[in-house]
């Protein structure tokens, strides 16, 4: 993969983690995968990959199965969480397919060993893939129940020495209250890790925020639905909230 020439926009980050929810892949459906939505996100990731940015991805599984909901319905929590992890592998394979159709070499790396469909997580091998310009999609969370994919994204971003986590959501940043329900909701341009935790701002779960804080890893919250959002923010444009120390 050719890296960006000096004539292109200056890019602030060399290696980033893109975290998106499973629900983001549903489009306007109530369940499952929307092929047009997958294609749109894949094109966005491909455009960033062409800039020479090394990309890690973690995708949630909530469009297929959510462990917490399963356990709330009487299923044993550990079993429900493992089912949720398997859902993230399905999403990762779908995204791999969409990316490769857009000419981006991609590896799915699973925290649960399933050699027929994904590579096992070996840190040095994953770093080598990134250095070769491949997108690495980390699936199956951390491989442990009771940890969310937000925590998995922060863990892998730390292990891969990513310079930032890009958290794609339905809104263009972090607000003091839900902007979809409150017209007077105020968006933060910048907010600290501790404010996120003390005010329960819902950027990520508490363990993910704490891990990002401990590793001084900035989180950029932006609207995934905004065309060119991921690409634009990397080029210094767009609307987002920066979560930092």
C-alpha positions as CSV (number, residue, x, y, z in Angstrom):
1,X,0.0,0.0,0.0
2,X,1.5,3.3,-1.0
3,X,1.8,5.9,1.7
4,X,0.6,9.5,1.3
5,X,2.7,11.8,-0.7
6,X,3.8,15.3,0.5
7,X,1.3,16.9,-1.8
8,X,-1.6,15.4,0.2
9,X,-3.2,16.8,3.3
10,X,-1.1,16.5,6.4
11,X,-2.4,13.6,8.5
12,X,-2.0,13.9,12.2
13,X,-2.0,10.2,13.1
14,X,-0.1,7.3,11.7
15,X,-1.9,4.4,13.4
16,X,-5.5,4.6,14.8
17,X,-8.2,2.3,16.2
18,X,-11.7,2.7,14.7
19,X,-14.4,1.4,17.1
20,X,-17.9,1.0,15.8
21,X,-21.0,-0.6,17.3
22,X,-22.6,-3.6,15.7
23,X,-25.8,-1.5,15.5
24,X,-24.0,0.8,13.1
25,X,-24.0,-2.0,10.6
26,X,-27.8,-2.4,10.6
27,X,-28.5,0.7,8.6
28,X,-32.3,1.3,8.9
29,X,-33.0,-2.4,9.7
30,X,-33.8,-3.6,13.2
31,X,-31.4,-6.5,13.1
32,X,-28.5,-8.0,11.2
33,X,-26.3,-6.5,8.5
34,X,-27.1,-3.8,5.9
35,X,-24.9,-4.4,2.8
36,X,-25.2,-0.7,1.6
37,X,-24.1,0.4,5.1
38,X,-21.2,-2.1,5.1
39,X,-20.1,-0.8,1.7
40,X,-20.3,2.9,2.8
41,X,-18.1,2.2,5.9
42,X,-15.7,0.1,3.9
43,X,-15.3,2.9,1.3
44,X,-14.6,5.4,4.2
45,X,-12.0,3.1,5.7
46,X,-10.4,2.4,2.3
47,X,-10.1,6.2,1.7
48,X,-8.2,6.6,5.0
49,X,-6.1,3.5,4.3
50,X,-5.0,5.2,1.0
51,X,-3.7,8.1,3.0
52,X,-1.1,5.8,4.5
53,X,-2.8,5.6,7.9
54,X,-2.5,2.2,9.6
55,X,-6.0,1.1,10.8
56,X,-7.1,-1.3,13.5
57,X,-10.9,-1.9,13.9
58,X,-13.1,-3.4,16.6
59,X,-16.8,-3.9,15.8
60,X,-19.4,-4.7,18.4
61,X,-22.0,-7.5,18.0
62,X,-25.2,-5.8,19.2
63,X,-26.8,-6.1,15.8
64,X,-26.8,-9.9,16.1
65,X,-26.6,-10.7,19.9
66,X,-25.8,-8.7,23.0
67,X,-24.5,-10.6,26.0
68,X,-26.2,-8.3,28.6
69,X,-29.6,-8.7,27.0
70,X,-29.1,-12.5,26.9
71,X,-28.2,-12.6,30.6
72,X,-31.2,-10.3,31.4
73,X,-33.5,-12.9,29.9
74,X,-32.2,-15.6,32.2
75,X,-29.2,-16.9,30.3
76,X,-26.0,-17.5,32.2
77,X,-23.9,-14.3,31.8
78,X,-20.6,-16.0,30.7
79,X,-22.4,-18.1,28.0
80,X,-24.3,-15.0,26.8
81,X,-21.0,-13.0,26.6
82,X,-19.3,-15.7,24.6
83,X,-22.3,-15.7,22.2
84,X,-21.8,-11.9,21.9
85,X,-18.2,-12.5,21.0
86,X,-19.1,-14.9,18.2
87,X,-21.5,-12.2,16.9
88,X,-18.5,-9.8,16.6
89,X,-16.6,-12.4,14.5
90,X,-19.5,-12.5,12.0
91,X,-19.4,-8.7,11.8
92,X,-15.7,-8.7,11.3
93,X,-15.9,-11.3,8.5
94,X,-18.6,-9.2,6.8
95,X,-16.4,-6.0,7.1
96,X,-13.4,-7.9,5.8
97,X,-15.3,-9.0,2.7
98,X,-16.5,-5.4,2.1
99,X,-13.0,-4.0,2.5
100,X,-11.4,-6.5,0.2
101,X,-14.0,-5.8,-2.4
102,X,-12.7,-2.2,-2.2
103,X,-9.1,-3.3,-2.7
104,X,-8.0,-3.2,1.0
105,X,-6.0,-6.1,2.3
106,X,-7.6,-7.1,5.6
107,X,-7.0,-9.6,8.4
108,X,-9.6,-10.7,11.0
109,X,-7.8,-11.5,14.2
110,X,-9.8,-13.3,16.8
111,X,-9.3,-13.5,20.6
112,X,-11.1,-16.9,20.5
113,X,-9.2,-19.4,18.4
114,X,-11.0,-20.4,15.2
115,X,-8.3,-21.1,12.7
116,X,-10.6,-21.8,9.8
117,X,-12.0,-18.3,9.7
118,X,-9.6,-16.0,11.5
119,X,-6.0,-15.7,12.7
120,X,-5.4,-16.1,16.4
121,X,-4.3,-12.9,18.2
122,X,-0.5,-12.7,18.2
123,X,0.6,-9.1,18.9
124,X,3.8,-9.0,16.8
125,X,2.1,-10.6,13.8
126,X,-0.7,-8.1,14.0
127,X,1.8,-5.2,14.1
128,X,3.5,-6.6,11.0
129,X,0.2,-6.7,9.2
130,X,-0.3,-3.0,10.0
131,X,3.2,-2.1,8.9
132,X,2.4,-3.7,5.5
133,X,-0.7,-1.5,5.1
134,X,-3.3,-4.2,6.0
135,X,-6.4,-3.3,8.1
136,X,-6.6,-5.5,11.2
137,X,-10.1,-6.2,12.5
138,X,-9.9,-7.5,16.1
139,X,-12.8,-9.8,16.8
140,X,-14.2,-11.7,19.8
141,X,-13.6,-8.9,22.2
142,X,-10.8,-9.5,24.7
143,X,-11.7,-13.2,24.7
144,X,-13.1,-12.9,28.2
145,X,-16.7,-12.5,29.4
146,X,-17.6,-9.4,31.4
147,X,-15.6,-7.1,29.1
148,X,-17.2,-5.0,26.4
149,X,-16.0,-4.4,22.9
150,X,-15.2,-0.8,24.0
151,X,-12.7,-2.2,26.5
152,X,-11.4,-4.6,23.8
153,X,-10.9,-1.7,21.4
154,X,-8.9,0.3,24.1
155,X,-6.9,-2.8,25.0
156,X,-5.9,-3.6,21.4
157,X,-5.3,0.1,20.7
158,X,-2.9,0.2,23.6
159,X,-1.1,-3.0,22.6
160,X,-0.8,-1.9,18.9
161,X,0.6,1.5,20.0
162,X,-2.3,3.4,18.3
163,X,-2.2,7.1,18.6
164,X,-6.0,7.6,19.0
165,X,-9.3,5.7,19.2
166,X,-11.9,6.9,16.8
167,X,-15.3,6.0,18.2
168,X,-18.0,6.2,15.5
169,X,-21.5,6.9,16.9
170,X,-24.9,8.1,15.8
171,X,-24.1,11.7,16.9
172,X,-21.2,14.1,16.2
173,X,-19.5,14.0,19.6
174,X,-20.1,13.9,23.3
175,X,-23.1,15.8,24.7
176,X,-24.1,16.7,28.3
177,X,-27.4,14.8,27.7
178,X,-28.9,12.7,24.9
179,X,-29.1,15.0,21.9
180,X,-31.7,12.8,20.2
181,X,-34.1,13.3,23.1
182,X,-33.1,16.8,24.3
183,X,-33.0,19.8,21.9
184,X,-31.0,21.8,24.5
185,X,-28.2,19.2,24.7
186,X,-24.7,20.8,24.6
187,X,-21.8,19.3,22.7
188,X,-18.3,19.3,24.2
189,X,-15.4,20.1,21.9
190,X,-13.0,18.6,24.5
191,X,-13.7,16.7,27.7
192,X,-11.4,14.9,30.1
193,X,-11.4,11.2,31.0
194,X,-12.3,12.1,34.6
195,X,-15.3,14.2,33.5
196,X,-16.6,11.3,31.3
197,X,-16.4,9.0,34.3
198,X,-17.8,11.4,37.0
199,X,-20.6,12.7,34.8
200,X,-21.3,9.3,33.2
201,X,-21.3,10.9,29.7
202,X,-21.6,7.5,28.0
203,X,-18.6,7.8,25.6
204,X,-17.5,4.3,26.5
205,X,-17.9,2.1,29.5
206,X,-15.9,3.0,32.6
207,X,-13.3,0.3,32.3
208,X,-12.5,1.4,28.7
209,X,-12.2,5.1,29.7
210,X,-10.0,4.2,32.7
211,X,-7.7,2.1,30.5
212,X,-7.5,4.9,27.9
213,X,-6.7,7.4,30.7
214,X,-4.0,5.2,32.1
215,X,-2.3,4.8,28.7
216,X,-2.9,8.5,27.7
217,X,-4.8,7.4,24.7
218,X,-7.1,10.1,23.2
219,X,-10.6,9.2,22.1
220,X,-12.2,11.0,19.2
221,X,-16.0,10.7,19.1
222,X,-17.6,11.5,15.8
223,X,-20.7,10.7,13.7
224,X,-20.2,7.6,11.7
225,X,-23.2,8.5,9.4
226,X,-21.6,11.7,8.3
227,X,-20.0,11.0,4.8
228,X,-16.3,11.5,4.9
229,X,-16.3,12.0,8.7
230,X,-13.4,9.6,9.5
231,X,-11.3,10.8,6.6
232,X,-12.1,14.4,7.3
233,X,-11.2,14.4,11.0
234,X,-7.8,12.7,10.1
235,X,-7.3,15.6,7.7
236,X,-8.1,18.2,10.4
237,X,-11.7,18.9,9.5
238,X,-15.1,17.9,10.7
239,X,-17.0,18.0,14.0
240,X,-16.0,15.7,16.9
241,X,-15.3,15.6,20.6
242,X,-11.8,15.0,21.9
243,X,-11.6,13.0,25.1
244,X,-8.2,13.5,26.7
245,X,-6.2,13.8,29.9
